[in-house]
Amino acid sequence: MVQYLDLRISLAIIISLILYSVVVPQLSSYDPRLWNVVPRERPPSLQYPFGTTSTGQDVFVLSAWALRNSLILGSIAAVLLVVIAFTMGSIAGGTRNTIIRGLLTYLIDSFCVIPFLPILIMIGSLWREALGTIGTALVIALLGWGGQARNVRSVIMGLRERTFTYTAIFSGYGVLKLIYRSYLPYIVRWLSIAFLFGIIFCIGLETTLSVFGITSLENPTIGTLIFWTREYQAYLRGLWWWYTFPLVLFIAFLVAMYIVVRRLIAVFIEGVR
Amino acid sequence: MVNGGPQKKRVLNLAAAPLLQNLIERLMLLIFTIWTGLTISFLVTRLSPRNPAEQVLSRIQGAGVFMRPEEIEVMRRTIMGLFGLDKPIWEQYFSFIQSVFTFRFGPSLLNFPVAANDIISIYMPWTIFLLLTATLISWIIGVVTGIVMSIREHKRGVRVLEYIFITMFPLPYVVLAIAFLIIFVGVLRVYIGVTIIPKITLSLETLWAMFSRAWLPALSIIVLSSVNWAMGSLALARTAKREPHVFYAMVRGIPTNLLLKRYIGKNVLILQITALALSLGNIFGGALVTEYIFNYPGLGTLLYQSIVTNDFNTMLGVTTYSILGVATASFMIDMIYPFIDPRVRYGGGE
């Protein structure tokens, strides 16, 4: 039995999918966003391994491009989300000022509860033209940080009460040294997990929004790809290659990411080896 | 929240009456949550570049009615007045907050001049029927599966099942719904019901009409949320198993049934019941994604249509219901929690 077999397989899947999404659009002789560059609705063949769409795009190139865009958007959104969540959560957990703590706790708790999907769809639909990739990522981060912030808050509050904090203070550590030496190693592990989880979360949200057709449809992501298959009734017309290949790649990526996250949690946080 | 810890400074200090203090603090949070949600929704509609009144006007003009410019101007003012868009923004804001208390959100644009509230009440029973059944069924299946899996952890079947769950857990719901649509409609060609909405009456016919329309979307929700509930329960049960008293019981050789019911089941149920209450509060928002994908006549579809057509009043009406539902549910959980879990007490330290 190889140790961490599932982790190895997942990492291999993630790396090869990232390579696929970066390299294939580079090798293609045309812009993957263009329509009607290849013959329409061809089933998979040697020339077009994943077939072609009703919009005249090569699915092999298109899904690489879509996966790349989804990944970029998901990562940007996840970074923003973790930054917001960490700032809010650590101030709420670390401050000694009662009023600031109370207010921030209220804010975090209400962002955990507010149903943000309707609001997200409202924003997306009303400002579709103005929101680019960065805008969509920012909106997702601005509305979705509640849950993570609550976690950060409890982590920080827990750290403050731990014995090693007192030991460090009594042995003459300053605040900065305390944070740098004692907390940072702990928090960095925690943040890396939050970031990876954030990617899964944000990619999912972006896909949901795009299936509604309310993100920018010109630059394909996995979500907009699904949107166009719905528009062209690919399910009823038997164009199975159009949606199957991108969906399988997408699902493989998300599952591999999730397995990595689970392993990291088990090793870093629960201390299982 | 263990009683007897060192008293910390709180925003409000009623050391003598911890229950009352908790109630007041929690009520403040409830109001704050509802207010934040409503304000965000309001700002989103009012800051948007689109104007619903102009749309009604252009629709009337598009019907081929000839009007002189001054007549158009009068009409524009009348319509703006009907939607309340002629007043300054803070006055609109106050009348919106007022409308939340009376549940009167003004005329709908999509079905002008019917009140938005009347339209919402047509779609509400459909959404409640779909989500109530789906949530309850998936909760029962998921929680039971999770607890049983934690006991028989080393069986091969359980391992395989867990890996199946792991592959489904990170998928966004929309992908699964699409997969359902592809399999049932695209491949199996199953008939998924009529598109007309019959009048809701208390009869078997209505129930049948609802069921024949709701089974496929409900099934898709049940599959994915059972997995969520099962994963949650499994994680909770594993934590419970590590507790010394459960470990002791296992070492003592207590029968599996008893272990399931008394030692692990109870610990998992406490937390999962509160989570169930929270997701029941979510019902009033409608299942936006499910209803959109399966074209199911519920609040989610209504919300989507109102967003696309800039029907601000209906949009705010549906969002208000969903915010009220979730906020109230989470408030009630926090209030009831100490009665379910004897370890939690009001007052004391943090």
Contacts between the chains, C-beta under 8 A, distances in Angstrom:
chain1	res1	chain2	res2	distance
A	98	B	9	5.3
A	98	B	10	7.0
A	98	B	11	6.0
A	99	B	11	7.2
A	102	B	11	4.5
A	106	B	28	7.6
A	106	B	29	5.7
A	106	B	32	4.9
A	106	B	33	7.8
A	107	B	36	7.4
A	109	B	29	5.9
A	109	B	33	6.8
A	110	B	29	7.3
A	110	B	32	5.8
A	110	B	33	3.7
A	110	B	36	4.6
A	110	B	37	7.0
A	110	B	327	8.0
A	111	B	36	7.7
A	113	B	33	5.3
A	113	B	37	7.8
A	113	B	326	5.3
A	113	B	327	5.7
A	113	B	330	5.3
A	114	B	33	6.9
A	114	B	36	6.6
A	114	B	37	4.3
A	114	B	40	7.2
A	114	B	323	6.5
A	114	B	326	7.4
A	115	B	37	7.6
A	115	B	282	6.8
A	115	B	285	4.8
A	115	B	319	7.6
A	115	B	322	4.8
A	115	B	323	6.5
A	115	B	326	5.8
A	117	B	285	8.0
A	117	B	288	5.6
A	117	B	289	7.6
A	118	B	41	7.9
A	118	B	285	6.4
A	118	B	288	6.2
A	118	B	303	5.8
A	118	B	318	7.2
A	118	B	319	5.4
A	118	B	322	6.5
A	119	B	37	7.9
A	119	B	40	5.9
A	119	B	41	6.0
A	119	B	44	6.3
A	119	B	319	7.1
A	121	B	288	6.9
A	121	B	303	7.9
A	121	B	304	7.2
A	121	B	307	5.9
A	122	B	41	7.1
A	122	B	44	5.0
A	122	B	45	7.1
A	122	B	307	5.6
A	122	B	315	6.6
A	122	B	319	7.8
A	123	B	44	5.6
A	125	B	307	4.9
A	125	B	308	6.5
A	126	B	44	6.7
A	126	B	45	7.7
A	126	B	48	3.8
A	126	B	49	7.1
A	126	B	50	6.5
A	126	B	307	7.8
A	126	B	310	7.8
A	127	B	48	7.1
A	127	B	49	7.5
A	157	B	350	7.4
A	200	B	170	5.1
A	203	B	172	7.6
A	204	B	170	7.7
A	204	B	171	7.6
A	204	B	172	3.4
A	204	B	174	7.9
A	205	B	172	7.4
A	207	B	172	5.2
A	207	B	174	6.0
A	207	B	175	6.9
A	208	B	172	5.6
A	208	B	173	7.4
A	208	B	174	4.7
A	208	B	289	6.1
A	211	B	174	5.0
A	211	B	178	7.5
A	211	B	289	7.8
A	211	B	293	7.6
A	212	B	292	6.6
A	212	B	304	7.1
A	223	B	174	7.9
A	226	B	174	7.7
A	226	B	175	7.8
A	226	B	178	6.2
A	230	B	178	7.9
A	235	B	181	6.4
A	235	B	182	5.1
A	235	B	185	6.6
A	235	B	186	3.8
A	236	B	185	7.3
A	236	B	186	6.0
A	238	B	186	7.9
A	243	B	178	7.6
A	243	B	182	7.1
A	247	B	175	6.6
A	247	B	178	7.7
A	247	B	179	7.5
A	250	B	175	7.2
A	251	B	167	7.6
A	251	B	171	6.2
A	251	B	175	6.9
A	254	B	170	4.5
A	254	B	171	6.0
A	254	B	172	8.0
A	255	B	166	7.0
A	255	B	167	4.8
A	255	B	170	6.0
A	255	B	171	7.7
A	257	B	170	6.8
A	258	B	166	6.6
A	258	B	169	6.4
A	258	B	170	3.7
A	259	B	166	6.5
A	262	B	166	7.1
